[in-house]
């Protein structure tokens, strides 16, 4: 959860009381600027106020996390759905991907993802790569996934960690590479650079699907 304006204000107030307590302890009391009993009362009051604000802030954060945890779970579920669809699409166009897809189950989905994650270098496209570059339906699905993930990021960014946000950025960039490859294919069909763009894009997408799992996005869908 990100810190909102009210929590930031409480933190600033707590820092203010802490600063005054330190000033009182190291300057006002040693140099006798105020009567010592008065300085001591201000010191104790400042410490008490600071601790009260810190405790209040902790309670607010705890309550918000408790209240919003179901929303966070739903946000993560929305992202998960897009990742699973993207994973299945990728399997259509990489070497041995169709064989993996045909044996894919809820139980082995994550292990198959790990195997692809551990593969060194770019994922090798299958002979069906030409279909991806010429099939408007598949590219449209990839673009819809990109848009849906982007919408989730814009609307619910407060529930996403910095690492999740970074993964989303990388996924968006990789999906834009796919679209660029299809545009190049229309001009210069089946040049090596197109295959390279697709390979690099798929490599990043698989890596980021795995990284998002490590950040809390489950990968055991019921509709696999």
C-alpha positions in Angstrom: 0.0 0.0 0.0 1.2 3.5 -0.9 1.3 6.3 1.7 -1.6 8.7 1.1 -1.7 12.4 2.0 -3.2 12.0 5.5 -0.6 9.4 6.5 2.2 11.7 5.1 0.8 14.6 7.2 0.9 12.4 10.4 4.4 11.4 9.6 5.5 15.0 9.2 3.8 16.0 12.5 5.5 13.1 14.3 8.9 14.2 12.8 8.1 17.7 14.1 7.6 16.5 17.6 10.7 14.4 17.4 12.7 17.3 16.2 11.5 19.5 19.1 12.2 16.7 21.6 15.8 16.5 20.4 16.2 20.2 20.4 14.9 20.3 23.9 17.2 17.5 25.1 20.4 18.7 23.5 20.0 22.4 23.6 17.2 23.9 25.7 17.8 21.8 28.8 21.7 21.8 28.8 21.9 25.5 28.3 19.1 26.4 30.7 17.2 28.4 28.1 13.9 27.5 29.8 13.2 26.5 33.4 14.3 22.9 33.6 11.0 21.6 34.9 9.2 23.3 32.0 11.7 22.0 29.5 11.3 18.4 30.9 7.6 18.6 30.7 7.8 19.8 27.0 10.3 16.9 26.3 8.0 14.3 27.8 4.9 15.7 26.1 6.7 15.8 22.7 7.9 12.2 23.0 4.4 11.1 24.1 2.8 13.0 21.2 5.2 11.5 18.7 4.6 7.9 20.0 0.8 8.5 19.9 1.0 9.7 16.2 3.2 6.8 15.2 0.8 4.3 16.8 -2.2 6.0 15.2 -0.5 5.9 11.8 0.3 2.2 12.3 -3.3 1.5 13.2 -4.6 3.4 10.1 -2.2 1.5 7.8 -3.2 -1.8 9.4 -6.9 -1.0 9.1 -6.6 0.1 5.4 -4.7 -3.1 4.5 -7.3 -5.2 6.2 -10.1 -3.3 4.5 -8.6 -3.3 1.1 -7.0 -6.8 1.0 -10.0 -8.3 -0.9 -9.7 -5.5 -3.5 -6.0 -6.2 -3.8 -6.7 -9.9 -4.3 -9.2 -9.0 -7.1 -6.6 -6.7 -8.8 -4.0 -9.5 -8.7 -6.6 -11.9 -10.1 -7.3 -9.5 -13.0 -3.6 -9.4 -13.9 -3.3 -13.1 -13.5 -6.0 -13.7 -16.1 -4.1 -11.6 -18.7 -0.8 -13.3 -18.0 -2.3 -16.8 -18.4 -3.9 -15.8 -21.8 -0.6 -14.3 -22.9 1.3 -17.4 -21.8 -1.0 -19.6 -23.8 -0.6 -17.4 -26.9 3.2 -17.5 -26.6 3.0 -21.3 -26.6 1.4 -21.2 -30.0 4.5 -19.6 -31.6 7.6 -21.0 -29.8 9.5 -24.2 -30.5 7.7 -27.2 -28.8 5.1 -24.7 -27.5 2.1 -26.5 -29.0 3.2 -29.8 -27.4 3.5 -28.0 -24.0 0.1 -26.4 -24.5 -1.6 -29.7 -25.3 -0.4 -31.2 -22.0 -1.0 -28.0 -20.0 -3.0 -28.4 -16.8 -3.7 -26.3 -13.7 -1.2 -28.5 -11.7 1.7 -28.3 -14.2 1.3 -24.8 -15.5 3.8 -23.2 -13.2 6.4 -25.9 -13.7 6.2 -25.4 -17.5 6.6 -21.7 -17.0 9.7 -22.4 -14.9 11.2 -24.6 -17.6 10.8 -21.8 -20.1 12.2 -19.3 -17.6 15.3 -21.4 -17.2 15.9 -21.7 -21.0 19.0 -19.7 -21.9 18.8 -16.9 -24.5 15.8 -15.8 -26.6 13.0 -18.3 -27.0 13.2 -19.9 -30.5 10.1 -19.2 -32.6 8.3 -22.1 -34.2 7.6 -22.4 -37.9 4.2 -20.9 -37.1 5.9 -17.5 -36.5 4.7 -16.4 -39.9 1.2 -17.0 -38.8 1.7 -14.6 -35.9 3.1 -11.9 -38.1 0.2 -12.2 -40.6 -2.6 -13.2 -38.2 -4.4 -10.1 -37.2 -6.5 -12.0 -34.6 -3.4 -13.1 -32.5 -1.8 -9.7 -32.6 -5.1 -8.1 -31.6 -5.3 -10.4 -28.6 -1.7 -9.4 -27.6 -2.8 -5.7 -27.9 -5.9 -6.3 -25.9 -3.7 -7.9 -23.1 -1.4 -4.9 -23.2 -4.4 -2.5 -22.9 -6.0 -4.4 -20.1 -2.8 -4.6 -18.1 -2.3 -0.9 -18.7 -5.8 -0.1 -17.4 -5.2 -2.1 -14.3 -2.0 -0.2 -13.7 -3.7 3.2 -14.2 -6.7 2.4 -12.0 -5.2 0.3 -9.2 -1.5 1.3 -9.0 -1.8 1.8 -5.2 -2.0 -2.0 -4.9 1.1 -2.7 -7.0 4.6 -3.0 -5.7 7.5 -1.2 -7.5 8.7 -4.5 -8.9 5.2 -5.3 -10.3 5.1 -1.9 -11.9 8.5 -2.5 -13.5 7.3 -5.9 -14.8 4.3 -4.2 -16.3 6.5 -1.6 -18.0 8.7 -4.4 -19.5 5.6 -6.4 -20.6 4.2 -3.3 -22.3 7.5 -2.6 -24.1 7.8 -6.2 -25.2 4.2 -6.3 -26.6 5.0 -3.1 -28.5 8.0 -5.0 -30.1 5.6 -7.7 -31.3 3.4 -5.0 -33.0 6.5 -3.5 -34.5 7.5 -6.9 -35.9 4.2 -7.3 -37.7 4.5 -3.8 -39.2 7.9 -4.6 -40.5 6.6 -7.9 -41.9 4.1 -6.0 -44.1 7.0 -4.1 -45.7 9.7 -6.8 -45.8 8.2 -10.2 -45.2 10.1 -12.7 -43.0 13.4 -10.9 -42.6 15.6 -12.2 -39.8 15.1 -9.0 -37.7 11.4 -9.8 -37.3 12.1 -13.2 -35.9 14.7 -11.7 -33.6 12.2 -9.1 -32.3 9.6 -11.8 -31.6 12.2 -14.0 -29.9 13.4 -11.2 -27.6 9.9 -10.1 -26.9 8.8 -13.7 -25.9 11.9 -14.1 -23.7 11.1 -10.9 -21.7 7.4 -11.8 -21.4 8.1 -15.2 -20.0 10.7 -13.8 -17.6 8.2 -11.1 -16.4 5.3 -13.5 -16.0 7.6 -15.5 -13.7 8.8 -12.4 -11.8 5.2 -11.2 -11.3 4.5 -14.7 -9.8 7.4 -14.0 -7.3 5.7 -10.7 -6.4 2.3 -12.4 -5.5 0.5 -12.9 -8.8 -0.5 -16.6 -8.6 0.0 -18.9 -11.6 -2.4 -21.7 -10.9 -5.5 -20.7 -12.9 -8.7 -22.8 -13.0 -9.3 -22.0 -16.7 -5.9 -23.1 -18.0 
